[in-house]
């Protein structure tokens, strides 16, 4: 009897489960996980969450125009972040700063 060789399994599934287990249980880490889905790929490529203090998330932007745009979109982004993070609102404010290309 010959055994059928199975195709190699993707490592992504195992790593995905492991990353959830070892990820820090903080607002910043939780928000960073959902950020690309909340803001979309264009904004996620130009702005990332870099710090949190008392419900205020700092968004480091590639350019001042992005910081200004995200300031204007902050109420909608905060609403979507809180909806993605669970039933209790955790994000109070976004602090958008331009840091240039050398983030």
N, C-alpha and C positions, 0 to 999 in steps of 0.2 A: 504494500500500500504506500502510495506516495503522498506526501503532505503538500498541500497547496501553499505556495509562498504568498503571504499577504503583502500588500503594498506598504511602504513606510508610512507611518502615521505622522500627522502634522504635530509639531511641537507647540504650536500656538495654543491649542486647547489646554495643555498642561500648564504652560506658562501663564495663560490668562487666569486660571484658577489659583495658581500660586501667587500671582501679583495681588489678587484680591485679599488673600490671607495675610500677606506680609506688608501691605500698604498701611501707612500711618492712619489712625482714626482721627483725623482733624478736618475742620471745615475746608482748609486750603486743599488738602489731598482729595477730598470728596469733590470739591468744585473743579479741580484740575481734571479729574476723570470725566466729568460731564461737559466741560467747557467746549470742546470741538462740536459736539452735538447741539449745544445750545446756541452758539454763535455762528456756526457754519465754517467751512474750510477757508474762506478768504480772510475772515477776521482772525480765526485761530492761527493762521500763518503769520499774521502781522502783530498779534497781541497775545500775551500769555499771562496767566495769573502767577504772581511771584511772591506774594506775602498776604498775611491775614492778621488782623488784630481787632478783636471785639466785634466781629461781624462785618468789618470793612475789608474788602478784598482789594489789593493793589494789582492793577493791570499794567504791565510794562508793554508799551507800544513801540513799534519800529520807527514811527514818525509822529510829529506833533499833530498832523492832520488825522491820524488814527485816534490819538488820545481825545481830540476834540469830538470826533464822530462818536466815539464810545461814551463820552460824557452825555451827548444828546440822546443816545440810545439806552442809557443806564436804567431808566425805569423798566423798560421792556426786558432787558437782559436780566435784571435782578428778579423780576417776576418769573422768567423762564428758569433761571438757576434754582430759585426756591421750589418751583414745581418739580424740577428734576431731582432735588435733594430730599424730598419727603414732605410729610404733612405739616411740619413745623418750620416756619420761615427762619432761615439761619443767616442769610445775607441781608445786611442793612443798607450797604452803600458800596459803590465802586469808586476807587481812587485811580484815575487814569493818568499815567505819566509817560512822557516820551523819553526813550532811552537810546534811540538811534539804532543803527545796525549792529553794533557790538554788544548786544544783549548778552 
